[in-house]
């Protein structure tokens, strides 16, 4: 169901981005991205509490404690309401100061940009309040419902994009208003769904001090990681805007759209596996937990690689077909962001193994200290005159450093074997990369200049990556399991006479 949802939402997202870019224009599209990114900087507490809610919901389910689950859920709802208020205050004070002081926005777009800013804050607050309700569904592994509501959200965004074509004036403002309306509908849908689906876990008026302390401790250290992520991702947006202007923000916005769409292949898989990692830990099944972490890490990377390879090879014709108008640096940004994400996915689901333990102080301090260097080094590089894409090379190096750090930390936290991870995860991934890349580049060079070269190269790259992943990336037992599943599914779908 999650992959069915992915194909629908990804297609809609890609088409919607094309319509919005064409309707708003490159400058307004860049303004929308940088202003929306600024508001996202204010929502780092939301990300922390989202992971905290998912972790403790899954832990209570794994322990089989239904009463405690209801108390945890109710306390989480209360905490999220408080966080929503805090986030609004931060955004309307500190965020406004950053908006007026640092953002390079054309004078004619300033009025619309402030509307975008306030409406983005409204959407952020709704998203924070909705987190416990969507997290509960994920913890119970109700992936069908998650898929349906996600599809509804994508359809609403597509409808907004179509409505934009009928608007003649103030498109940026009205686009933000319509998006805020769509967010309101989705938030209401989640609340109604949880109320009817999980009758044993409805919200009750209480404030469990023990749960609150646990959530607050987890949130406090996770906030370190979330704050680091915010500074790296949205902070880089502001830095690029300051050094190079909104056109480069538009290029980064396109790269983020492509990367987000491709990452859905991975996030769907991880969404299904992560609750199980926490439940294994709650049940004291550490060997099974480590095995699931390694298998999930490998499959996450292979899924991303299979989809990314054709896009990396044929970036320019794909963007031209999709957008028609390609912003400056659009091609190189898309390629480097996908490669950077692949470097990050070498660590796969190691982070969720750490979060499952609930003891994340040392983990967050070490990993965050490494990753925050991206912002510092990027500023130095830009002051020295390096090109905008330099930040991606910095990011790749830091992701490889965090891979080593995460392995060392997980060995201490849950007994994860570094040798086993290297032999069962990293080595097969390297083999797949070398084989698929070598064959695809040879085909691309042979067909260079051919009218049908883009289609042939993309198809051959997917096929090569799939075959390499199947024979070089998977173990014999994993291949047998997949073969048996395919045979079973084909047999069950064959009509009986």
C-alpha angles and dihedrals in degrees: 000000000000092000092046086053090047096056091049096045095041093053091047093046094051093047092044091053090053093051093045093048092050093046098044098035127226097287097048090042089054091047091051091051097047094044092046089047091053091056090048087059088062092053099066091115088059092059091049094051092044091061091041092053094047092048097050095040091053091044093054090047090050090052091048092233105145096171092052090047091059091049091048092049094049093047090048091053091052092048092050091053089055091046091051090056093046091049092051091052092048093047095047093049114025092024093052090050091053090045094057097033106044114015118100102216123160113253093241091056099046096092093051091043093060089053089051089050097053094043090049088055089053091052091047092054092049090049091053093051091048096052099089091050096051091040091056091056091049092048089054088047093237090158096159092061091045088052095050094049091046090052089050089053092051092048090052091051090049089051089052090052091051091048088053090065089061094050115094103181137034091012095165093053096045091045089057092048092051092048090051089052091051090051090052091054093050093048091051090048092055093050093049092046094053092046092057100033103046103040091158090057105045122146115272128183106259142113111215104202093198093052090043092055091049092047091045093050092048091044092048094058094036088054087064088059093042092049089051091050090049093051092046099047107029093024089059087053090058092045092050089048092051095049103033110015134237097308090070088048088057090054091049090047090056091048090050091050092053093043092048092050093050092043089061087077088061100035091054091056093044092047089060095045103039097070088051091054090056092044091053089052092048090053092048093245098140099159090052089046093053091046091052092047093053095044091047092049093053096045092045091056095044092050091052093046095051092054098037099050098071091044093050092049096044102029099135100051090044093053092044091052092045103041105015086205112065114195118226111278089015095123098046092043092054093049096046095044091054092048090047091052090051089054089052092049091059082081088049113170097350090113091059090052088058094045092050090065092056089219101106106141097105092037095054095043093053099040094042092049089056098044097045088065088078092075094045095047092044092056090049091048093050092047087054090054102256120155123266093254091062090091091068093056089051090050094052093054092049092050090056090050091051090051090062092044094050092050092052092047095047091050088060097039102046106001096257110175113234091199091052091048092050094048099040100034116018101037095050090046092053091050091051093049095050095046098044095042094049094051094043094050091049091052091046092052093047093050097039110140095016114131091230095040096107095055094043094046093048093048093045092047092053091046092047093048092048094049092045091048092049098048102027103026102044129061122238091258092050091051091049091049092051092046092051092048092050092048091048092049092047092048093049092049094049111103114246119226 
